[in-house]
Amino acid sequence: MKVQLDASVTERIPAFSLGVLQYSGASVSDSPKMLQGRINYFVESLRLEHELSRLADIEGVREWRSAFKKAGIDPSRYRPSSEALLRRLLQGNPFFWINSAVDVNNFFSVLHALPFGIYDIDHLTGDVTCRLGQETDVYEGLNGREVHMEGKLLLADEKGAFGSPIVDSKRTCVTEHSRNLLQVIFFHEQVAAEKKAEILGSVGRMFTEINGGELTHTAIVAS
C-alpha cells in the first residue's frame, strides 16, 4: 500500500511529513495491566509538569496550531486530535481505554503531542493520499457525528476520506477483529529527521511488543 502527499498540502505546508508503519498479524485485545500502569503513570507526570492554561506552550500543540493556520483551518474550532487528548487529560479526565492498538496509539500521541492515526488495512481500498478535503468528503466520525472535511487535512483511499489529524472515521476503525493495521504519524514542520526516525522506531517496537504481529513497513513520506 502506497501512502503519498498531495500538492494541495505541500503547497501550504512545505515541510509537512507523515510517518507510516504497517503491521500484519496483530492480535488486538484489551490493554494489558502493564500498559495501563505505564500510561496512568505518564498521565500523572503530565499533569504535574503541565497546566491546562499553558497548553499552547507545548511544542507539538504550538506547531500544529501553526500548521492548521497555514492549511486554512481554524485551530480554535478544529483542534488536532493530540491537542484534544492533552486538553482532556489536563482537565483531569481519565485516559479513555479502547483496545491495545488504539491505546498504544493514543499514548504516543500525547507523549509526543502529535496526531496519530491507526486504521484497519482490510477496510481500505487502494493507495492512500494525504490531501485537503473537498465538498464531497463526508464521513461518520469516531465521535458518532457526521464530519464534513472540506478544506481540512485528511487521508483518503479509493473510497474517499477516512482519516484526519482531527477525527477519524468509523469505516476504518481498529477493533479486536483487526489483524492488518496502518499507523500514520502526522509530523509538523519542526520535527527533525533524527526525531522522526526515533519516534518511528520506538512506536514500532512498543506496538508489536503489546499487539504481536510483524512490522512489515516503515517510511517517512515527505514532499
Z-matrix of the N, CA and C atoms (Angstrom, degrees):
N
C 1 1.460
C 2 1.526 1 109.96
N 3 1.321 2 116.15 1 125.90
C 4 1.456 3 121.74 2 -179.71
C 5 1.529 4 110.20 3 -93.82
N 6 1.338 5 115.69 4 136.83
C 7 1.456 6 121.84 5 174.86
C 8 1.519 7 107.76 6 -118.59
N 9 1.325 8 117.44 7 128.71
C 10 1.460 9 120.64 8 -174.55
C 11 1.519 10 111.23 9 -138.42
N 12 1.335 11 114.87 10 160.12
C 13 1.464 12 121.91 11 177.07
C 14 1.515 13 109.54 12 -101.33
N 15 1.320 14 115.91 13 137.08
C 16 1.456 15 121.63 14 177.71
C 17 1.527 16 110.15 15 -90.04
N 18 1.330 17 115.55 16 152.92
C 19 1.463 18 120.33 17 -179.80
C 20 1.521 19 112.57 18 -62.14
N 21 1.339 20 117.79 19 -25.22
C 22 1.465 21 120.31 20 178.98
C 23 1.525 22 111.37 21 -61.76
N 24 1.347 23 116.41 22 -24.93
C 25 1.463 24 121.45 23 177.70
C 26 1.524 25 111.26 24 -90.58
N 27 1.321 26 116.52 25 -50.66
C 28 1.466 27 119.97 26 -173.81
C 29 1.528 28 112.99 27 -67.85
N 30 1.325 29 118.18 28 -24.84
C 31 1.459 30 120.11 29 176.69
C 32 1.529 31 111.08 30 -68.28
N 33 1.330 32 116.90 31 -29.96
C 34 1.468 33 120.76 32 -178.97
C 35 1.525 34 112.37 33 -95.85
N 36 1.337 35 116.40 34 -33.33
C 37 1.472 36 121.06 35 -179.69
C 38 1.537 37 106.99 36 -127.68
N 39 1.331 38 118.43 37 79.56
C 40 1.474 39 121.90 38 -169.69
C 41 1.526 40 115.14 39 -58.03
N 42 1.331 41 118.66 40 -36.98
C 43 1.469 42 120.87 41 -175.68
C 44 1.535 43 112.53 42 -98.52
N 45 1.313 44 116.67 43 13.81
C 46 1.466 45 121.39 44 177.03
C 47 1.527 46 109.95 45 -67.32
N 48 1.329 47 117.03 46 146.41
C 49 1.463 48 120.22 47 178.81
C 50 1.525 49 110.44 48 -151.30
N 51 1.316 50 114.39 49 166.32
C 52 1.456 51 122.22 50 177.94
C 53 1.517 52 109.90 51 -122.01
N 54 1.329 53 115.81 52 142.19
C 55 1.451 54 120.90 53 167.05
C 56 1.519 55 107.34 54 -100.34
N 57 1.326 56 117.16 55 130.92
C 58 1.463 57 121.45 56 -174.72
C 59 1.521 58 109.84 57 -124.02
N 60 1.332 59 116.72 58 128.63
C 61 1.464 60 122.61 59 175.08
C 62 1.523 61 108.12 60 -130.55
N 63 1.333 62 116.57 61 137.73
C 64 1.453 63 121.06 62 176.56
C 65 1.527 64 109.16 63 -122.92
N 66 1.329 65 115.35 64 137.66
C 67 1.466 66 121.83 65 -178.57
C 68 1.531 67 109.46 66 -124.63
N 69 1.314 68 116.00 67 145.94
C 70 1.464 69 120.65 68 174.03
C 71 1.526 70 109.21 69 -127.08
N 72 1.324 71 116.14 70 146.94
C 73 1.460 72 121.50 71 176.37
C 74 1.506 73 115.36 72 68.97
N 75 1.338 74 117.56 73 26.90
C 76 1.465 75 120.18 74 179.17
C 77 1.531 76 110.10 75 -71.11
N 78 1.313 77 115.89 76 158.51
C 79 1.461 78 122.58 77 176.83
C 80 1.524 79 107.90 78 -124.34
N 81 1.318 80 116.05 79 100.59
C 82 1.457 81 121.99 80 -174.64
C 83 1.533 82 109.67 81 -91.82
N 84 1.321 83 116.69 82 133.07
C 85 1.464 84 121.57 83 -177.93
C 86 1.524 85 108.61 84 -151.02
N 87 1.324 86 116.84 85 -168.15
C 88 1.455 87 119.72 86 170.42
C 89 1.528 88 108.85 87 -65.04
N 90 1.314 89 117.14 88 146.19
C 91 1.464 90 119.82 89 -179.58
C 92 1.521 91 110.74 90 -65.18
N 93 1.328 92 117.63 91 136.16
C 94 1.471 93 120.31 92 178.28
C 95 1.523 94 111.19 93 -66.89
N 96 1.334 95 115.30 94 158.19
C 97 1.462 96 120.77 95 -178.38
C 98 1.528 97 111.97 96 -58.03
N 99 1.329 98 116.34 97 -34.51
C 100 1.470 99 120.14 98 179.41
C 101 1.521 100 110.59 99 -59.75
N 102 1.339 101 116.94 100 -46.34
C 103 1.461 102 121.10 101 179.68
C 104 1.526 103 110.41 102 -66.72
N 105 1.323 104 117.25 103 -43.04
C 106 1.456 105 120.04 104 179.41
C 107 1.531 106 111.28 105 -60.29
N 108 1.331 107 115.96 106 -41.27
C 109 1.456 108 119.84 107 178.61
C 110 1.521 109 112.15 108 -64.08
N 111 1.331 110 115.90 109 -42.72
C 112 1.470 111 120.22 110 179.96
C 113 1.520 112 110.95 111 -63.86
N 114 1.329 113 116.42 112 -42.90
C 115 1.459 114 119.99 113 -178.88
C 116 1.522 115 110.92 114 -68.48
N 117 1.328 116 117.24 115 -42.80
C 118 1.474 117 119.90 116 179.09
C 119 1.526 118 111.19 117 -61.95
N 120 1.330 119 116.93 118 -39.13
C 121 1.469 120 120.83 119 177.33
C 122 1.529 121 110.24 120 -63.25
N 123 1.350 122 116.13 121 -43.00
C 124 1.459 123 119.77 122 179.03
C 125 1.525 124 111.08 123 -62.78
N 126 1.330 125 116.92 124 -42.12
C 127 1.463 126 120.71 125 -179.02
C 128 1.521 127 110.69 126 -61.47
N 129 1.331 128 117.90 127 -42.02
C 130 1.458 129 120.96 128 178.34
C 131 1.527 130 110.81 129 -64.40
N 132 1.332 131 116.87 130 -40.87
C 133 1.468 132 120.90 131 177.57
C 134 1.524 133 110.72 132 -64.28
N 135 1.324 134 115.68 133 -38.63
C 136 1.462 135 121.06 134 179.07
C 137 1.519 136 110.84 135 -60.92
N 138 1.309 137 116.19 136 -43.45
C 139 1.468 138 120.40 137 -178.80
C 140 1.517 139 112.21 138 -67.85
N 141 1.329 140 117.12 139 -31.34
C 142 1.460 141 120.65 140 177.37
C 143 1.523 142 111.47 141 -73.28
N 144 1.333 143 115.52 142 -31.64
C 145 1.467 144 120.47 143 -174.83
C 146 1.518 145 113.01 144 -86.21
N 147 1.340 146 117.32 145 -32.43
C 148 1.462 147 121.08 146 -173.44
C 149 1.528 148 111.25 147 -124.91
N 150 1.321 149 114.86 148 149.33
C 151 1.454 150 121.99 149 173.28
C 152 1.520 151 108.22 150 -111.21
N 153 1.328 152 116.23 151 147.60
C 154 1.460 153 120.58 152 -179.94
C 155 1.523 154 111.36 153 -55.90
N 156 1.331 155 116.12 154 -37.38
C 157 1.468 156 120.11 155 -178.00
C 158 1.525 157 112.64 156 -67.41
N 159 1.343 158 116.56 157 -18.36
C 160 1.471 159 120.92 158 -179.75
C 161 1.522 160 112.05 159 -107.87
N 162 1.326 161 116.45 160 19.02
C 163 1.464 162 120.74 161 -177.34
C 164 1.529 163 112.18 162 -56.39
N 165 1.319 164 116.83 163 -38.77
C 166 1.458 165 121.29 164 -177.27
C 167 1.521 166 112.56 165 -67.67
N 168 1.335 167 118.29 166 -12.12
C 169 1.464 168 121.09 167 178.20
C 170 1.523 169 112.41 168 -79.46
N 171 1.321 170 117.81 169 -16.06
C 172 1.469 171 120.95 170 177.58
C 173 1.517 172 108.59 171 -69.77
N 174 1.333 173 117.01 172 128.55
C 175 1.463 174 120.44 173 -172.07
C 176 1.529 175 112.85 174 -53.64
N 177 1.328 176 117.08 175 -48.35
C 178 1.460 177 119.68 176 -177.57
C 179 1.510 178 112.56 177 -60.90
N 180 1.336 179 117.16 178 -39.21
C 181 1.459 180 121.21 179 178.38
C 182 1.526 181 109.75 180 -66.22
N 183 1.315 182 115.78 181 -48.10
C 184 1.470 183 120.67 182 -178.89
C 185 1.526 184 111.62 183 -60.95
N 186 1.327 185 116.73 184 -46.83
C 187 1.461 186 120.25 185 -175.72
C 188 1.529 187 112.06 186 -72.19
N 189 1.328 188 117.32 187 -32.36
C 190 1.460 189 118.15 188 178.02
C 191 1.520 190 111.29 189 -73.73
N 192 1.307 191 118.01 190 -32.47
C 193 1.465 192 119.40 191 173.27
C 194 1.526 193 109.78 192 -61.80
N 195 1.329 194 115.69 193 -41.34
C 196 1.463 195 120.36 194 178.52
C 197 1.529 196 110.79 195 -64.28
N 198 1.333 197 117.45 196 -41.46
C 199 1.462 198 121.35 197 179.65
C 200 1.524 199 111.20 198 -63.59
N 201 1.329 200 116.23 199 -40.93
C 202 1.464 201 119.77 200 178.63
C 203 1.529 202 110.25 201 -61.90
N 204 1.324 203 116.88 202 -42.43
C 205 1.462 204 119.86 203 179.30
C 206 1.524 205 110.90 204 -61.74
N 207 1.341 206 116.83 205 -40.90
C 208 1.468 207 120.61 206 177.73
C 209 1.527 208 111.51 207 -62.24
N 210 1.322 209 115.80 208 -34.43
C 211 1.463 210 120.78 209 -178.97
C 212 1.526 211 112.25 210 -82.12
N 213 1.335 212 116.87 211 -4.70
C 214 1.453 213 120.60 212 -179.57
C 215 1.510 214 113.86 213 86.06
N 216 1.340 215 116.95 214 21.72
C 217 1.461 216 122.92 215 -179.28
C 218 1.522 217 108.58 216 -108.24
N 219 1.317 218 117.73 217 133.36
C 220 1.460 219 122.19 218 178.59
C 221 1.531 220 109.04 219 -78.52
N 222 1.361 221 119.23 220 108.77
C 223 1.468 222 121.09 221 -175.96
C 224 1.522 223 114.05 222 -71.39
N 225 1.313 224 117.88 223 -13.85
C 226 1.458 225 119.68 224 176.30
C 227 1.530 226 111.35 225 -84.75
N 228 1.328 227 116.23 226 -19.00
C 229 1.463 228 121.21 227 177.59
C 230 1.523 229 111.69 228 -97.45
N 231 1.338 230 115.82 229 -39.53
C 232 1.464 231 121.55 230 179.65
C 233 1.526 232 108.08 231 -121.95
N 234 1.323 233 116.67 232 98.97
C 235 1.460 234 120.52 233 -176.44
C 236 1.523 235 110.84 234 -83.10
N 237 1.340 236 118.00 235 142.27
C 238 1.461 237 119.91 236 169.28
C 239 1.528 238 109.49 237 -56.98
N 240 1.327 239 117.14 238 144.87
C 241 1.467 240 120.78 239 -175.89
C 242 1.518 241 112.29 240 -58.81
N 243 1.330 242 117.65 241 -34.14
C 244 1.464 243 120.63 242 179.32
C 245 1.524 244 111.11 243 -64.92
N 246 1.327 245 117.30 244 -41.20
C 247 1.463 246 120.40 245 177.28
C 248 1.523 247 110.76 246 -66.03
N 249 1.335 248 116.67 247 -39.98
C 250 1.463 249 120.09 248 179.01
C 251 1.528 250 110.66 249 -62.18
N 252 1.344 251 116.98 250 -41.24
C 253 1.461 252 120.99 251 177.75
C 254 1.524 253 111.19 252 -64.30
N 255 1.328 254 116.15 253 -46.86
C 256 1.463 255 120.49 254 179.46
C 257 1.527 256 111.09 255 -61.44
N 258 1.304 257 116.82 256 -44.15
C 259 1.466 258 121.46 257 -179.70
C 260 1.531 259 109.91 258 -60.35
N 261 1.324 260 116.23 259 -43.63
C 262 1.469 261 120.94 260 -179.39
C 263 1.530 262 110.71 261 -61.75
N 264 1.333 263 116.96 262 -43.91
C 265 1.458 264 120.57 263 -178.77
C 266 1.524 265 111.76 264 -69.23
N 267 1.334 266 116.96 265 -40.23
C 268 1.457 267 119.97 266 -179.59
C 269 1.529 268 112.30 267 -71.82
N 270 1.324 269 116.59 268 -16.03
C 271 1.468 270 120.32 269 173.96
C 272 1.525 271 111.25 270 -80.83
N 273 1.360 272 115.98 271 -3.68
C 274 1.451 273 120.25 272 177.95
C 275 1.505 274 114.88 273 97.58
N 276 1.336 275 117.20 274 3.37
C 277 1.456 276 120.40 275 179.00
C 278 1.524 277 110.35 276 -76.18
N 279 1.333 278 118.84 277 150.13
C 280 1.465 279 121.04 278 179.72
C 281 1.518 280 111.67 279 -74.12
N 282 1.323 281 115.47 280 158.53
C 283 1.464 282 121.12 281 172.89
C 284 1.522 283 107.67 282 -61.74
N 285 1.324 284 116.54 283 134.39
C 286 1.463 285 120.90 284 -175.49
C 287 1.527 286 109.67 285 -92.46
N 288 1.331 287 116.60 286 106.32
C 289 1.457 288 121.35 287 -174.76
C 290 1.532 289 111.07 288 -79.97
N 291 1.331 290 116.27 289 130.25
C 292 1.474 291 122.10 290 -179.72
C 293 1.526 292 110.04 291 -116.24
N 294 1.322 293 115.73 292 -68.73
C 295 1.465 294 122.94 293 175.16
C 296 1.523 295 107.94 294 -163.02
N 297 1.322 296 116.35 295 175.04
C 298 1.466 297 120.42 296 -171.60
C 299 1.523 298 113.55 297 -63.89
N 300 1.325 299 118.40 298 -27.74
C 301 1.467 300 120.86 299 178.66
C 302 1.524 301 110.76 300 -79.18
N 303 1.315 302 116.54 301 -50.13
C 304 1.468 303 120.97 302 -178.33
C 305 1.529 304 110.96 303 -66.67
N 306 1.335 305 117.03 304 -36.48
C 307 1.459 306 119.68 305 -178.98
C 308 1.525 307 112.08 306 -66.49
N 309 1.339 308 116.97 307 -41.32
C 310 1.473 309 120.06 308 174.91
C 311 1.528 310 109.48 309 -62.02
N 312 1.314 311 116.25 310 -43.32
C 313 1.458 312 121.95 311 179.67
C 314 1.527 313 110.82 312 -58.48
N 315 1.329 314 116.55 313 -48.04
C 316 1.467 315 120.51 314 -178.45
C 317 1.529 316 112.19 315 -69.37
N 318 1.330 317 116.55 316 -33.87
C 319 1.466 318 119.98 317 176.73
C 320 1.528 319 110.86 318 -59.48
N 321 1.335 320 116.20 319 -48.98
C 322 1.461 321 118.87 320 -179.91
C 323 1.527 322 111.73 321 -68.02
N 324 1.323 323 117.10 322 -29.83
C 325 1.461 324 120.20 323 178.26
C 326 1.523 325 111.10 324 -62.90
N 327 1.340 326 117.37 325 -45.25
C 328 1.468 327 119.27 326 179.62
C 329 1.528 328 110.97 327 -77.80
N 330 1.325 329 117.58 328 -30.26
C 331 1.463 330 120.63 329 178.33
C 332 1.518 331 111.32 330 -61.30
N 333 1.337 332 116.17 331 -43.57
C 334 1.470 333 120.84 332 -176.32
C 335 1.531 334 112.84 333 -103.43
N 336 1.327 335 118.01 334 -1.26
C 337 1.471 336 122.62 335 -177.46
C 338 1.529 337 111.05 336 53.90
N 339 1.331 338 114.50 337 46.47
C 340 1.462 339 122.12 338 178.74
C 341 1.531 340 108.90 339 -129.65
N 342 1.332 341 118.05 340 141.55
C 343 1.459 342 118.94 341 173.33
C 344 1.535 343 110.63 342 -66.74
N 345 1.317 344 115.91 343 132.32
C 346 1.461 345 123.17 344 175.90
C 347 1.529 346 107.88 345 -121.76
N 348 1.334 347 116.49 346 144.87
C 349 1.453 348 120.77 347 173.30
C 350 1.514 349 110.43 348 -127.47
N 351 1.338 350 117.31 349 144.76
C 352 1.458 351 121.76 350 176.56
C 353 1.533 352 107.27 351 -132.03
N 354 1.349 353 116.32 352 128.84
C 355 1.456 354 121.09 353 -170.02
C 356 1.528 355 111.24 354 -135.23
N 357 1.326 356 115.82 355 148.62
C 358 1.456 357 122.66 356 177.14
C 359 1.525 358 108.78 357 -82.54
N 360 1.324 359 117.11 358 109.92
C 361 1.459 360 121.73 359 -176.88
C 362 1.520 361 111.47 360 -59.91
N 363 1.324 362 117.89 361 -32.95
C 364 1.461 363 120.76 362 -177.96
C 365 1.522 364 112.67 363 -68.60
N 366 1.335 365 116.97 364 -9.42
C 367 1.459 366 121.19 365 175.55
C 368 1.529 367 111.60 366 -106.89
N 369 1.329 368 116.36 367 10.77
C 370 1.461 369 122.07 368 176.19
C 371 1.533 370 109.37 369 -105.98
N 372 1.322 371 114.96 370 151.60
C 373 1.466 372 120.81 371 179.87
C 374 1.523 373 109.56 372 -128.38
N 375 1.334 374 116.45 373 120.28
C 376 1.453 375 120.39 374 177.31
C 377 1.515 376 112.97 375 75.44
N 378 1.328 377 115.32 376 -162.67
C 379 1.458 378 121.24 377 -178.24
C 380 1.526 379 111.32 378 -79.19
N 381 1.332 380 114.67 379 167.02
C 382 1.471 381 122.09 380 -176.76
C 383 1.524 382 109.50 381 -115.26
N 384 1.311 383 116.31 382 135.52
C 385 1.464 384 122.15 383 178.03
C 386 1.523 385 109.74 384 -124.27
N 387 1.311 386 115.93 385 134.81
C 388 1.462 387 121.99 386 172.36
C 389 1.521 388 106.97 387 -95.23
N 390 1.319 389 116.57 388 118.93
C 391 1.464 390 121.10 389 -175.84
C 392 1.521 391 109.88 390 -149.67
N 393 1.331 392 115.55 391 177.19
C 394 1.453 393 120.45 392 172.54
C 395 1.520 394 109.03 393 -87.30
N 396 1.320 395 115.72 394 143.02
C 397 1.450 396 120.91 395 -173.78
C 398 1.516 397 114.12 396 -69.05
N 399 1.337 398 114.48 397 153.52
C 400 1.458 399 123.17 398 176.45
C 401 1.521 400 109.18 399 -110.75
N 402 1.313 401 116.73 400 173.91
C 403 1.464 402 121.45 401 -175.80
C 404 1.530 403 112.15 402 -58.40
N 405 1.321 404 116.73 403 -32.97
C 406 1.468 405 121.01 404 -176.46
C 407 1.528 406 113.37 405 -84.14
N 408 1.316 407 118.47 406 -2.45
C 409 1.468 408 121.66 407 -177.77
C 410 1.526 409 110.36 408 -83.38
N 411 1.321 410 114.30 409 93.57
C 412 1.461 411 122.59 410 -179.72
C 413 1.524 412 107.82 411 -134.22
N 414 1.336 413 117.65 412 134.75
C 415 1.464 414 119.20 413 175.45
C 416 1.532 415 110.37 414 -149.23
N 417 1.333 416 114.36 415 165.17
C 418 1.453 417 120.16 416 174.66
C 419 1.517 418 108.70 417 -81.40
N 420 1.311 419 116.73 418 118.44
C 421 1.456 420 121.15 419 -176.94
C 422 1.518 421 112.29 420 -80.83
N 423 1.329 422 114.80 421 166.07
C 424 1.463 423 120.25 422 176.67
C 425 1.528 424 111.75 423 -62.67
N 426 1.325 425 115.75 424 -18.71
C 427 1.469 426 120.09 425 177.80
C 428 1.526 427 111.82 426 -83.57
N 429 1.353 428 116.41 427 2.55
C 430 1.455 429 121.04 428 178.32
C 431 1.515 430 114.46 429 83.17
N 432 1.312 431 117.64 430 1.30
C 433 1.457 432 121.28 431 -178.73
C 434 1.525 433 110.75 432 -101.64
N 435 1.307 434 115.65 433 153.61
C 436 1.458 435 120.45 434 172.73
C 437 1.529 436 107.82 435 -76.47
N 438 1.321 437 115.95 436 121.76
C 439 1.460 438 121.51 437 -173.68
C 440 1.521 439 109.51 438 -106.66
N 441 1.319 440 116.38 439 123.13
C 442 1.468 441 121.57 440 176.96
C 443 1.522 442 107.90 441 -97.58
N 444 1.333 443 115.77 442 118.33
C 445 1.463 444 120.92 443 -169.29
C 446 1.524 445 114.42 444 -103.81
N 447 1.308 446 117.98 445 12.05
C 448 1.465 447 119.54 446 179.98
C 449 1.532 448 110.19 447 -58.22
N 450 1.338 449 115.78 448 128.49
C 451 1.459 450 121.46 449 178.52
C 452 1.511 451 115.37 450 78.68
N 453 1.337 452 116.75 451 1.92
C 454 1.467 453 120.23 452 -177.93
C 455 1.524 454 110.74 453 -107.23
N 456 1.310 455 116.01 454 153.95
C 457 1.457 456 122.27 455 178.27
C 458 1.527 457 109.10 456 -69.32
N 459 1.354 458 116.70 457 130.85
C 460 1.462 459 118.74 458 -176.49
C 461 1.526 460 111.64 459 -151.99
N 462 1.332 461 114.45 460 169.48
C 463 1.454 462 123.81 461 170.84
C 464 1.516 463 107.69 462 -111.54
N 465 1.339 464 116.27 463 139.49
C 466 1.460 465 120.45 464 -179.82
C 467 1.521 466 110.24 465 -140.81
N 468 1.346 467 116.00 466 144.81
C 469 1.458 468 121.43 467 171.39
C 470 1.520 469 107.31 468 -111.30
N 471 1.328 470 118.14 469 -162.57
C 472 1.462 471 120.75 470 -177.27
C 473 1.526 472 112.58 471 -65.80
N 474 1.340 473 117.33 472 -22.36
C 475 1.455 474 121.33 473 179.69
C 476 1.515 475 112.62 474 -87.06
N 477 1.336 476 117.02 475 -12.15
C 478 1.452 477 120.18 476 -179.99
C 479 1.519 478 112.74 477 123.31
N 480 1.314 479 115.45 478 -168.28
C 481 1.469 480 121.60 479 -175.76
C 482 1.522 481 110.82 480 -66.04
N 483 1.336 482 115.26 481 142.36
C 484 1.469 483 119.71 482 178.57
C 485 1.527 484 112.95 483 -142.79
N 486 1.309 485 118.34 484 -14.97
C 487 1.459 486 120.04 485 -175.70
C 488 1.506 487 111.59 486 -148.48
N 489 1.332 488 115.30 487 165.24
C 490 1.453 489 120.70 488 -177.16
C 491 1.518 490 109.26 489 -169.28
N 492 1.332 491 118.64 490 155.40
C 493 1.468 492 119.58 491 171.24
C 494 1.522 493 112.55 492 -71.52
N 495 1.336 494 117.24 493 2.65
C 496 1.464 495 121.14 494 177.26
C 497 1.525 496 110.29 495 -100.56
N 498 1.331 497 116.71 496 -60.69
C 499 1.468 498 121.74 497 178.55
C 500 1.530 499 108.46 498 -154.06
N 501 1.323 500 117.03 499 140.79
C 502 1.456 501 121.77 500 -179.70
C 503 1.524 502 111.37 501 -93.94
N 504 1.338 503 115.12 502 170.50
C 505 1.461 504 120.64 503 -177.34
C 506 1.523 505 111.52 504 -95.16
N 507 1.324 506 115.28 505 159.02
C 508 1.457 507 120.30 506 174.38
C 509 1.530 508 111.50 507 -71.31
N 510 1.344 509 116.60 508 -26.62
C 511 1.465 510 120.34 509 -174.98
C 512 1.515 511 112.52 510 -55.93
N 513 1.307 512 117.76 511 -38.45
C 514 1.467 513 121.20 512 -174.03
C 515 1.519 514 112.70 513 -113.48
N 516 1.332 515 117.15 514 17.74
C 517 1.468 516 119.18 515 -176.55
C 518 1.528 517 111.30 516 -66.29
N 519 1.308 518 115.54 517 151.17
C 520 1.469 519 122.90 518 -178.26
C 521 1.520 520 109.65 519 -91.81
N 522 1.338 521 116.09 520 128.17
C 523 1.456 522 122.63 521 178.68
C 524 1.525 523 108.63 522 -125.15
N 525 1.333 524 116.59 523 -176.58
C 526 1.465 525 120.55 524 178.25
C 527 1.528 526 112.01 525 -67.41
N 528 1.331 527 117.28 526 -11.18
C 529 1.464 528 120.88 527 177.93
C 530 1.531 529 112.05 528 -90.51
N 531 1.318 530 117.59 529 -10.05
C 532 1.472 531 121.48 530 -176.99
C 533 1.523 532 110.50 531 -73.76
N 534 1.307 533 116.45 532 138.50
C 535 1.464 534 122.32 533 179.32
C 536 1.527 535 112.75 534 -123.29
N 537 1.320 536 116.15 535 -35.53
C 538 1.457 537 121.14 536 -176.94
C 539 1.524 538 108.78 537 -115.16
N 540 1.327 539 116.14 538 120.02
C 541 1.460 540 120.81 539 -166.94
C 542 1.520 541 112.62 540 -125.70
N 543 1.318 542 114.81 541 145.77
C 544 1.462 543 122.86 542 172.68
C 545 1.520 544 107.33 543 -114.87
N 546 1.328 545 116.17 544 125.31
C 547 1.458 546 122.00 545 177.82
C 548 1.520 547 108.95 546 -115.01
N 549 1.323 548 116.40 547 131.44
C 550 1.469 549 121.59 548 -177.50
C 551 1.524 550 109.05 549 -125.14
N 552 1.331 551 115.51 550 129.62
C 553 1.461 552 122.36 551 175.91
C 554 1.523 553 107.51 552 -108.61
N 555 1.317 554 117.09 553 126.21
C 556 1.459 555 121.93 554 179.38
C 557 1.530 556 108.53 555 -93.50
N 558 1.334 557 116.46 556 104.74
C 559 1.466 558 122.12 557 -178.23
C 560 1.529 559 110.24 558 -90.46
N 561 1.323 560 117.48 559 127.46
C 562 1.465 561 119.69 560 171.89
C 563 1.532 562 109.45 561 -74.72
N 564 1.307 563 116.37 562 173.83
C 565 1.469 564 121.27 563 -169.93
C 566 1.527 565 114.26 564 -69.23
N 567 1.322 566 118.58 565 -20.26
C 568 1.454 567 120.72 566 -174.87
C 569 1.531 568 114.10 567 -92.68
N 570 1.335 569 118.04 568 1.69
C 571 1.461 570 119.96 569 178.09
C 572 1.530 571 108.96 570 -78.37
N 573 1.338 572 117.02 571 120.37
C 574 1.463 573 121.68 572 -177.73
C 575 1.524 574 110.50 573 -69.73
N 576 1.338 575 115.58 574 155.57
C 577 1.468 576 121.41 575 -178.73
C 578 1.525 577 111.39 576 -57.94
N 579 1.357 578 116.80 577 -40.69
C 580 1.463 579 120.38 578 -179.86
C 581 1.521 580 110.71 579 -64.76
N 582 1.333 581 116.86 580 -37.23
C 583 1.466 582 121.06 581 179.93
C 584 1.524 583 110.36 582 -68.74
N 585 1.317 584 116.53 583 -39.07
C 586 1.465 585 119.71 584 178.29
C 587 1.529 586 110.29 585 -60.64
N 588 1.329 587 116.40 586 -45.94
C 589 1.465 588 120.56 587 179.85
C 590 1.526 589 111.03 588 -63.23
N 591 1.321 590 116.25 589 -39.49
C 592 1.470 591 121.04 590 179.20
C 593 1.529 592 110.57 591 -63.68
N 594 1.321 593 116.70 592 -43.87
C 595 1.464 594 120.87 593 -179.84
C 596 1.522 595 110.55 594 -65.31
N 597 1.327 596 117.43 595 -45.41
C 598 1.459 597 120.66 596 178.46
C 599 1.527 598 110.96 597 -56.92
N 600 1.319 599 116.21 598 -44.08
C 601 1.459 600 120.34 599 -179.03
C 602 1.513 601 112.87 600 -64.01
N 603 1.326 602 116.83 601 -46.87
C 604 1.469 603 119.91 602 -177.58
C 605 1.523 604 111.41 603 -68.98
N 606 1.322 605 117.15 604 -37.26
C 607 1.470 606 120.86 605 178.72
C 608 1.525 607 110.31 606 -64.82
N 609 1.326 608 116.68 607 -47.72
C 610 1.456 609 120.24 608 -179.12
C 611 1.517 610 112.68 609 -61.30
N 612 1.329 611 116.54 610 -41.21
C 613 1.468 612 120.31 611 -179.64
C 614 1.525 613 111.26 612 -65.30
N 615 1.331 614 116.47 613 -48.76
C 616 1.460 615 118.91 614 -176.95
C 617 1.519 616 111.38 615 -68.92
N 618 1.330 617 116.62 616 -37.58
C 619 1.459 618 119.47 617 -178.18
C 620 1.527 619 111.20 618 -61.93
N 621 1.330 620 116.78 619 -45.87
C 622 1.473 621 119.36 620 -179.73
C 623 1.528 622 111.34 621 -73.94
N 624 1.321 623 117.49 622 -29.10
C 625 1.465 624 120.19 623 175.96
C 626 1.519 625 110.78 624 -62.38
N 627 1.342 626 116.01 625 -39.40
C 628 1.471 627 120.92 626 -177.38
C 629 1.529 628 111.73 627 -85.29
N 630 1.332 629 116.81 628 -40.74
C 631 1.464 630 120.80 629 -171.27
C 632 1.526 631 114.61 630 -106.80
N 633 1.331 632 117.36 631 -1.02
C 634 1.455 633 119.32 632 -178.23
C 635 1.520 634 111.11 633 66.82
N 636 1.325 635 116.24 634 -158.23
C 637 1.449 636 120.04 635 -179.38
C 638 1.519 637 112.12 636 76.69
N 639 1.309 638 115.07 637 -170.26
C 640 1.467 639 121.78 638 -176.99
C 641 1.523 640 110.36 639 -126.44
N 642 1.315 641 115.98 640 134.10
C 643 1.460 642 121.27 641 172.50
C 644 1.528 643 106.98 642 -81.00
N 645 1.319 644 117.06 643 108.36
C 646 1.464 645 121.14 644 -171.62
C 647 1.521 646 114.10 645 -96.43
N 648 1.336 647 116.98 646 -17.23
C 649 1.473 648 118.58 647 -175.71
C 650 1.522 649 110.15 648 -161.67
N 651 1.329 650 116.29 649 133.72
C 652 1.462 651 122.04 650 170.95
C 653 1.517 652 108.89 651 -132.81
N 654 1.303 653 117.01 652 146.12
C 655 1.467 654 119.90 653 -179.19
C 656 1.518 655 110.31 654 -162.59
N 657 1.318 656 114.95 655 155.03
C 658 1.450 657 122.81 656 167.83
C 659 1.520 658 106.10 657 -106.23
N 660 1.323 659 117.26 658 123.36
C 661 1.467 660 121.64 659 179.36
C 662 1.521 661 107.58 660 -106.29
N 663 1.328 662 115.83 661 118.07
C 664 1.459 663 121.06 662 -177.74
C 665 1.523 664 109.33 663 -140.59
N 666 1.326 665 116.10 664 167.05
C 667 1.454 666 120.69 665 -179.75
C 668 1.521 667 110.48 666 -75.96
